[in-house]
Structures are given as structure tokens and as C-alpha cells.
Amino acid sequence: MNETRGSDRRNFCVTCIYSLWGLIGLALGLPAAVYLLVPPRPRKESEWVEAGDVSQLEPGVPNELVFRRNRVDGWKITSEKTSAWVVKVSDADVVAFSPICTHLGCAYHWDERKNNFLCPCHSSTFGLDGRVLSGPAQRPLDRFRVRIENGRLLLGAAERSTEPA
């Protein structure tokens, strides 16, 4: 009779130890499983960012506007400073180009003397409308989605140009 009592006590202690190990494993494993198996955040509509005042832009003259945009990388949200080349066509029509050359991703600039956009890395040139004038670039400049509200220029996501040069 004494032996069964000791055996019951031993079984109880072993069961408690294994239960504690199971709880510890669950406490460590559950967050790791959630991190690995559950996507961080569902993708939402692209965010519109205020880039500037439309009344400050001269028609037909490119301006490089610098603004801040939030970038989501997994679970990390970073505020980045970026820019866009903006051309005011009319009071109600504005075109905003991505600041990245479509050839190899270099930064281009506006050349006032030649009246075109120039990529200094490989000499690609683009017209005021973003079309390729010369160089190795094969497609026009990418454009931001544009919206004007209360005289303020709002920029959405940059859209890849698909038309050939």
C-alpha cells in the first residue's frame, strides 16, 4: 500500500513538471508561430500624400517637390523623404513624375539649357511629357497618381509606364 502512494506522488510530480514544460513551450512557441505564419498587415489602398501648393507652380516649368511618405516594410513603418518632378499643365491638370530614371534607377534632373530631363549616368533624355528623347532608356518616366484638393497637390502611388519609348 505504501508503494502505490509513493508511485502516485511520483506520477503527480512528473505530470506537473511535464505540464510546466508544455506551458513554457506554448508561451515561447505561440508568438513565434504567429510571427512566421500570419501576414503582418493586410495591404490597404495606397496612401495619398500632400506634396505642395498648386498655385506656387508655374505652368510648363518642372519643379522638384520634396515630401515625406510612410513606407511599410513588414511590421515596420518608416517615414521617408522623397521627391517628385511636377509639371503644371493647367490650373486643373498637373503631372508628377517619379524621380527615378527608367533605365537603371538613377536620379535625373531638369536641364534648363536643353529644356529636357537628363539622366547623368547613361545620358538618357526625357521630354517635358516624360517621353524618351534619346539614350538607353526604353520607356517613359513613371508617373505618380495625382489629385488636387483645395489647391493642394496630393500624390498617390507611382505607376510604372508601360508604353514603349
Contacts in CASP RR format, 6 or more apart in sequence:
PFRMAT RR
TARGET T0000
AUTHOR 0000-0000-0000
METHOD contacts of the structure
MODEL  1
MNETRGSDRRNFCVTCIYSLWGLIGLALGLPAAVYLLVPPRPRKESEWVE
AGDVSQLEPGVPNELVFRRNRVDGWKITSEKTSAWVVKVSDADVVAFSPI
CTHLGCAYHWDERKNNFLCPCHSSTFGLDGRVLSGPAQRPLDRFRVRIEN
GRLLLGAAERSTEPA
40 74 0 8 1.000
40 75 0 8 1.000
41 72 0 8 1.000
41 74 0 8 1.000
41 75 0 8 1.000
46 145 0 8 1.000
46 156 0 8 1.000
46 157 0 8 1.000
47 69 0 8 1.000
47 70 0 8 1.000
47 156 0 8 1.000
48 147 0 8 1.000
48 154 0 8 1.000
48 155 0 8 1.000
48 156 0 8 1.000
49 67 0 8 1.000
49 68 0 8 1.000
49 69 0 8 1.000
49 154 0 8 1.000
49 155 0 8 1.000
49 156 0 8 1.000
50 67 0 8 1.000
50 152 0 8 1.000
50 153 0 8 1.000
50 154 0 8 1.000
51 65 0 8 1.000
51 67 0 8 1.000
51 84 0 8 1.000
51 86 0 8 1.000
51 96 0 8 1.000
51 153 0 8 1.000
51 154 0 8 1.000
51 155 0 8 1.000
52 65 0 8 1.000
52 67 0 8 1.000
52 152 0 8 1.000
52 153 0 8 1.000
53 151 0 8 1.000
53 152 0 8 1.000
53 153 0 8 1.000
54 88 0 8 1.000
54 91 0 8 1.000
54 94 0 8 1.000
54 148 0 8 1.000
54 151 0 8 1.000
54 152 0 8 1.000
54 153 0 8 1.000
55 151 0 8 1.000
57 63 0 8 1.000
57 86 0 8 1.000
57 88 0 8 1.000
57 94 0 8 1.000
57 153 0 8 1.000
58 88 0 8 1.000
59 88 0 8 1.000
59 89 0 8 1.000
59 90 0 8 1.000
60 87 0 8 1.000
60 88 0 8 1.000
60 89 0 8 1.000
60 128 0 8 1.000
61 87 0 8 1.000
61 88 0 8 1.000
62 85 0 8 1.000
62 86 0 8 1.000
62 87 0 8 1.000
62 110 0 8 1.000
62 117 0 8 1.000
62 128 0 8 1.000
63 85 0 8 1.000
63 86 0 8 1.000
63 87 0 8 1.000
64 83 0 8 1.000
64 84 0 8 1.000
64 85 0 8 1.000
64 86 0 8 1.000
64 99 0 8 1.000
64 109 0 8 1.000
64 110 0 8 1.000
65 83 0 8 1.000
65 84 0 8 1.000
65 85 0 8 1.000
65 86 0 8 1.000
65 96 0 8 1.000
65 153 0 8 1.000
66 81 0 8 1.000
66 82 0 8 1.000
66 83 0 8 1.000
67 81 0 8 1.000
67 82 0 8 1.000
67 83 0 8 1.000
67 84 0 8 1.000
67 155 0 8 1.000
68 79 0 8 1.000
68 80 0 8 1.000
68 81 0 8 1.000
68 82 0 8 1.000
69 79 0 8 1.000
69 80 0 8 1.000
69 82 0 8 1.000
70 77 0 8 1.000
70 78 0 8 1.000
70 79 0 8 1.000
70 80 0 8 1.000
71 77 0 8 1.000
71 78 0 8 1.000
71 79 0 8 1.000
71 80 0 8 1.000
82 99 0 8 1.000
83 99 0 8 1.000
84 96 0 8 1.000
84 97 0 8 1.000
84 98 0 8 1.000
84 99 0 8 1.000
84 144 0 8 1.000
84 155 0 8 1.000
85 96 0 8 1.000
85 97 0 8 1.000
85 99 0 8 1.000
85 110 0 8 1.000
85 117 0 8 1.000
85 141 0 8 1.000
86 94 0 8 1.000
86 95 0 8 1.000
86 96 0 8 1.000
86 97 0 8 1.000
86 153 0 8 1.000
87 94 0 8 1.000
87 95 0 8 1.000
87 96 0 8 1.000
87 97 0 8 1.000
87 128 0 8 1.000
88 94 0 8 1.000
89 95 0 8 1.000
92 148 0 8 1.000
94 146 0 8 1.000
94 148 0 8 1.000
94 153 0 8 1.000
95 129 0 8 1.000
95 143 0 8 1.000
95 146 0 8 1.000
96 143 0 8 1.000
96 144 0 8 1.000
96 146 0 8 1.000
96 153 0 8 1.000
96 155 0 8 1.000
97 117 0 8 1.000
97 130 0 8 1.000
97 141 0 8 1.000
97 142 0 8 1.000
97 143 0 8 1.000
97 144 0 8 1.000
98 141 0 8 1.000
98 142 0 8 1.000
98 143 0 8 1.000
98 144 0 8 1.000
98 158 0 8 1.000
99 107 0 8 1.000
99 108 0 8 1.000
100 106 0 8 1.000
100 107 0 8 1.000
100 108 0 8 1.000
100 142 0 8 1.000
101 107 0 8 1.000
101 108 0 8 1.000
101 119 0 8 1.000
101 121 0 8 1.000
101 122 0 8 1.000
101 124 0 8 1.000
101 137 0 8 1.000
101 141 0 8 1.000
102 124 0 8 1.000
102 132 0 8 1.000
102 137 0 8 1.000
102 138 0 8 1.000
102 139 0 8 1.000
102 140 0 8 1.000
102 141 0 8 1.000
102 142 0 8 1.000
102 161 0 8 1.000
103 119 0 8 1.000
103 121 0 8 1.000
103 122 0 8 1.000
103 124 0 8 1.000
103 135 0 8 1.000
103 136 0 8 1.000
103 137 0 8 1.000
103 138 0 8 1.000
104 121 0 8 1.000
104 122 0 8 1.000
106 119 0 8 1.000
106 120 0 8 1.000
106 121 0 8 1.000
106 122 0 8 1.000
107 119 0 8 1.000
108 117 0 8 1.000
108 118 0 8 1.000
108 119 0 8 1.000
108 120 0 8 1.000
108 124 0 8 1.000
108 126 0 8 1.000
109 117 0 8 1.000
109 118 0 8 1.000
109 120 0 8 1.000
110 116 0 8 1.000
110 117 0 8 1.000
110 118 0 8 1.000
111 117 0 8 1.000
111 118 0 8 1.000
111 125 0 8 1.000
114 125 0 8 1.000
115 128 0 8 1.000
116 125 0 8 1.000
116 126 0 8 1.000
116 127 0 8 1.000
116 128 0 8 1.000
116 133 0 8 1.000
117 125 0 8 1.000
117 126 0 8 1.000
117 127 0 8 1.000
117 128 0 8 1.000
117 130 0 8 1.000
117 141 0 8 1.000
118 124 0 8 1.000
118 125 0 8 1.000
118 126 0 8 1.000
119 125 0 8 1.000
119 126 0 8 1.000
119 137 0 8 1.000
122 135 0 8 1.000
122 136 0 8 1.000
122 137 0 8 1.000
123 134 0 8 1.000
123 135 0 8 1.000
123 136 0 8 1.000
124 132 0 8 1.000
124 134 0 8 1.000
124 135 0 8 1.000
124 136 0 8 1.000
124 137 0 8 1.000
125 132 0 8 1.000
125 133 0 8 1.000
125 134 0 8 1.000
125 135 0 8 1.000
126 132 0 8 1.000
126 133 0 8 1.000
126 137 0 8 1.000
126 140 0 8 1.000
126 141 0 8 1.000
127 133 0 8 1.000
129 140 0 8 1.000
130 140 0 8 1.000
130 141 0 8 1.000
131 140 0 8 1.000
131 165 0 8 1.000
132 138 0 8 1.000
132 139 0 8 1.000
132 140 0 8 1.000
132 165 0 8 1.000
137 165 0 8 1.000
138 164 0 8 1.000
138 165 0 8 1.000
139 161 0 8 1.000
139 162 0 8 1.000
139 163 0 8 1.000
139 164 0 8 1.000
139 165 0 8 1.000
140 161 0 8 1.000
140 163 0 8 1.000
140 165 0 8 1.000
141 161 0 8 1.000
142 158 0 8 1.000
142 159 0 8 1.000
142 160 0 8 1.000
142 161 0 8 1.000
143 158 0 8 1.000
143 159 0 8 1.000
143 161 0 8 1.000
144 155 0 8 1.000
144 156 0 8 1.000
144 157 0 8 1.000
144 158 0 8 1.000
144 159 0 8 1.000
145 155 0 8 1.000
145 156 0 8 1.000
145 157 0 8 1.000
145 158 0 8 1.000
145 159 0 8 1.000
146 153 0 8 1.000
146 154 0 8 1.000
146 155 0 8 1.000
146 156 0 8 1.000
147 153 0 8 1.000
147 154 0 8 1.000
147 155 0 8 1.000
147 156 0 8 1.000
148 154 0 8 1.000
END
